[in-house]
């Protein structure tokens, strides 16, 4: 119960921080930009966050995190709009919303569908925040006892999970994690100060720029693929969305509330796991709703349950994804990795000490989620018409604008073309990886976690006098590493299994 | 087994080459002992793991036929990357406004459906937005125009 009372104290402290003028302003800015960028197809959460990342250098860390987090969960709200109206998910985690959202729009019920996703997102987000607030102090209390062994084990497990659970071949995921860690090591060695893998380039002494890497791998390579594939069909976007058309029927309401609660629960669970996040949570929620439904044949033809379940799941997952990131300093998804990088840029070491040493930051950010979710409710119901109008902008006008923001964002980091060349390199690499069927998410996670993973590895062996078995003599690190080995063994088995593999 | 899974063959070979390169390059850093690791130890270990994983991808690919055909979007790849390259080349000499114009024009060839007059309009609009946002509103030190002569 001690952790519960500290959660209440923290909430009060955080609310005071979150309603301060600057933080409130950046919260509004973040969720508005997030909705805007989420609505537009082809601009996912990663591009949105990396675009704004250079801006955060000028802000204090709380405001920076409040804004980026707002962008993060704002895109999830916005992502369902284009899924419903165009059958194109605005963000990957809205993919499931196409299945029943688009049929609803075709039946002339686009207004109800948009209303239902917004309310479902709000319910999911709210439940996610409550769980985040309740569990974080508890985790932190235990995590304060962790040593270098436990941290190394947690990171190894997190990276292993992120690379094996996500889509595609698990072994390829592991390969990407290793490449990512190696890219992360491009900087001065922290024990000796020797610059590593700099190839004589002074600019690389401080490491590869995260923004250039993320924008190249996710942003530019996404544009390359989307130029030919995204057709600007604005058929359902021409529907006139009035407030009156958004009012759900009594039947809609009675069908929706249980799926929302179930979806939030699923989302909260998957959000905390490394490597899963909103996408998998929303698929799980859809599958569950279809299974418990009395009439599964309605799914795919505009069943409101199939829309609200996944939508509450991905928003709930968005909030609980902050649990491992803020309490342990171990991000589960690339977006969380960038949040973590914001802290590192500002000289704050993420980990369990964060909540103890910087309670204003931690609780301020968490309480800003309440404000942000409330704002999103306002932004998405009365102002939906504006977002719908945006969808009529064709992609061939849009992608040069995306590239312009990417170039300027990257160039502004140091006012030097070096970062732009880094961007070119990673854009090319990102596209080659796509063609060869490698996913970029594990690489980015490895890149962000790599340096601290090496640090903990070296420190653990220094403490244990070079004894590798020490990782297995401590019960906690042994358990966690055991889990990681199970995943590794599964990945190798899946690779060598002779049967038809993708 | 008519066609091998060349996508994974290529992937495996590339990973092994990269791993080997990392091992070779790390040799210039001190390895140290497990008790006191030098800067070369961790990368060397990773290099070996990468070779191993590359082998795991390469070897089964020889005994399996490809299931999907790979499509490569040469046109959009060349012009999108080309757009970034043109930006990187022009921006240090001419400033951001001309660089955005050049970049927009090059990138429009990736799609090729906009008429030249529309492309020019878009280029001017984007350059204006870029300068106003980054120079006037955000106040970054980026120069809108520069003259190299």
Interface residues (C-beta under 8 A of the other chain):
Chain A: X55 X169 X171 X172 X174 X175 X178 X179 X181 X182 X185 X189 X191 X192 X194 X196 X197 X220 X223 X224 X225 X227 X228 X395 X396 X397 X399 X400 X401 X403 X404 X406 X407 X408 X411 X412 X415 X416 X417 X420 X421 X423 X424 X427 X428 X431 X435 X436 X437 X438 X454 X457 X458 X461 X462 X465 X466 X468 X492 X495 X496 X498 X500 X501 X502
Chain B: X7 X8 X10 X11 X14 X15 X18 X22 X25 X29 X30 X33 X34 X35 X36 X37 X38 X39 X41 X42 X43 X46 X47 X49 X50 X53 X54 X56 X57 X60 X63 X64 X67 X68 X70 X72 X73 X75 X76 X77 X80 X81 X83 X84 X85 X87 X88 X89 X91 X92 X96 X99 X100 X103 X104 X107 X108 X110 X111 X113 X114 X122 X123 X126 X129 X130 X133 X134 X138 X140 X141 X142
